[in-house]
Amino acid sequence: MEQLKEFMLLFRSEPSHEVPTQEQLIQMQKQWGDFIGSIAMQGKLVSTHQLGFDGKLITPDQSIKDEIHICKSQTMSGNMILKATTIENALQLAKKCPILLTGGTVEVRNIIPMNI
């Protein structure tokens, strides 16, 4: 049996000032619930987090800006750590992410354990 490794999915999306309707919120919650639930039911979910759009940014000179990092009009909107045998298996799980339906992206990265 091949050993499971941990991978992080990084969710990025374009910040929007448009407030979704109640119907859109319910639909998005169901899509995310189905996505996360399917991974959890396989015993492969380690953790997941949704990030808000309020934050502070510390620059190399130690100054603090009242903003979040936006690159190419996208910002980090959340993450998930899951278990898979290979990055290809993690990619297959990630392809079902609802953020892809709204123009967002999913980056899949291997996790290197820190031995301290």
KEDRENLO-800898 format. One record per residue (C-alpha): residue number from 1; residue in three letters; x, y, z. Coordinates in Angstrom, 2 decimals. Layout:
N
REC_NUM_ALA_X_Y_Z
...
! end
This chain:
116
REC_1_MET_0.00_0.00_0.00
REC_2_GLU_1.41_3.36_-1.06
REC_3_GLN_1.88_5.88_1.74
REC_4_LEU_-0.23_9.04_1.69
REC_5_LYS_1.58_12.38_1.50
REC_6_GLU_0.20_15.79_2.37
REC_7_PHE_-0.50_18.41_-0.29
REC_8_MET_-1.77_21.95_0.09
REC_9_LEU_-4.37_23.39_-2.24
REC_10_LEU_-4.11_27.18_-2.46
REC_11_PHE_-7.32_28.86_-3.59
REC_12_ARG_-7.05_32.21_-5.35
REC_13_SER_-9.83_34.44_-6.58
REC_14_GLU_-10.43_37.96_-7.74
REC_15_PRO_-11.64_40.24_-4.92
REC_16_SER_-15.17_41.46_-5.60
REC_17_HIS_-17.20_44.27_-4.12
REC_18_GLU_-20.34_42.64_-5.50
REC_19_VAL_-22.48_41.13_-2.75
REC_20_PRO_-23.88_37.73_-3.75
REC_21_THR_-27.61_37.13_-3.46
REC_22_GLN_-28.95_34.78_-0.78
REC_23_GLU_-29.59_32.18_-3.49
REC_24_GLN_-26.00_32.48_-4.78
REC_25_LEU_-24.64_32.13_-1.21
REC_26_ILE_-26.69_28.99_-0.64
REC_27_GLN_-25.50_27.52_-3.94
REC_28_MET_-21.83_28.35_-3.20
REC_29_GLN_-22.07_26.88_0.32
REC_30_LYS_-23.55_23.68_-1.10
REC_31_GLN_-20.84_23.40_-3.77
REC_32_TRP_-18.07_23.93_-1.20
REC_33_GLY_-19.76_21.58_1.28
REC_34_ASP_-20.00_18.87_-1.37
REC_35_PHE_-16.36_19.39_-2.42
REC_36_ILE_-14.94_19.37_1.11
REC_37_GLY_-17.30_16.62_2.24
REC_38_SER_-16.28_14.30_-0.61
REC_39_ILE_-12.61_14.63_0.36
REC_40_ALA_-13.41_14.19_4.06
REC_41_MET_-15.51_11.07_3.37
REC_42_GLN_-12.47_9.51_1.68
REC_43_GLY_-10.43_10.16_4.84
REC_44_LYS_-8.13_12.52_2.94
REC_45_LEU_-9.00_15.91_4.50
REC_46_VAL_-6.45_17.29_6.98
REC_47_SER_-7.70_20.89_7.30
REC_48_THR_-9.23_23.75_5.34
REC_49_HIS_-9.59_27.50_5.87
REC_50_GLN_-11.43_30.33_4.17
REC_51_LEU_-9.68_33.69_4.28
REC_52_GLY_-11.39_37.06_4.51
REC_53_PHE_-10.45_40.10_2.46
REC_54_ASP_-9.46_42.27_5.44
REC_55_GLY_-5.82_42.11_6.45
REC_56_LYS_-2.48_43.81_6.92
REC_57_LEU_0.70_43.42_4.90
REC_58_ILE_4.17_43.65_6.49
REC_59_THR_6.84_44.73_4.02
REC_60_PRO_10.57_43.88_4.18
REC_61_ASP_11.30_47.28_5.77
REC_62_GLN_8.88_46.34_8.60
REC_63_SER_6.24_48.89_7.57
REC_64_ILE_2.63_47.77_7.80
REC_65_LYS_0.11_48.46_5.06
REC_66_ASP_-3.65_48.22_5.50
REC_67_GLU_-4.11_45.86_2.54
REC_68_ILE_-3.77_42.29_1.37
REC_69_HIS_-1.45_40.98_-1.33
REC_70_ILE_-3.04_40.99_-4.78
REC_71_CYS_-1.11_39.63_-7.75
REC_72_LYS_-2.46_39.60_-11.30
REC_73_SER_-5.84_40.71_-9.87
REC_74_GLN_-6.08_37.61_-7.63
REC_75_THR_-5.59_37.13_-3.94
REC_76_MET_-5.40_34.09_-1.68
REC_77_SER_-8.93_33.19_-0.62
REC_78_GLY_-8.29_29.97_1.27
REC_79_ASN_-6.40_26.72_1.53
REC_80_MET_-6.84_23.04_2.17
REC_81_ILE_-4.42_20.35_3.23
REC_82_LEU_-5.27_16.89_2.01
REC_83_LYS_-3.67_13.48_1.76
REC_84_ALA_-2.95_11.72_-1.54
REC_85_THR_-0.48_9.17_-2.82
REC_86_THR_0.87_11.46_-5.56
REC_87_ILE_0.51_15.02_-6.76
REC_88_GLU_-1.44_13.65_-9.74
REC_89_ASN_-4.01_12.17_-7.32
REC_90_ALA_-4.18_15.49_-5.46
REC_91_LEU_-4.74_17.27_-8.80
REC_92_GLN_-7.67_14.98_-9.60
REC_93_LEU_-9.31_15.95_-6.30
REC_94_ALA_-8.52_19.65_-6.85
REC_95_LYS_-10.13_19.68_-10.30
REC_96_LYS_-13.53_19.42_-8.59
REC_97_CYS_-13.03_22.63_-6.59
REC_98_PRO_-15.93_25.09_-6.94
REC_99_ILE_-13.60_28.09_-7.13
REC_100_LEU_-12.81_27.02_-10.70
REC_101_LEU_-16.46_27.66_-11.62
REC_102_THR_-16.10_31.35_-10.74
REC_103_GLY_-12.80_32.06_-12.50
REC_104_GLY_-10.55_31.31_-9.53
REC_105_THR_-7.52_29.04_-9.50
REC_106_VAL_-6.24_26.13_-7.43
REC_107_GLU_-2.52_25.62_-6.93
REC_108_VAL_-1.45_22.19_-5.66
REC_109_ARG_1.82_22.05_-3.74
REC_110_ASN_3.63_19.30_-1.89
REC_111_ILE_4.26_19.88_1.80
REC_112_ILE_7.75_19.44_3.19
REC_113_PRO_7.67_18.50_6.88
REC_114_MET_9.80_20.72_9.11
REC_115_ASN_11.97_18.77_11.51
REC_116_ILE_12.73_21.13_14.37
! end
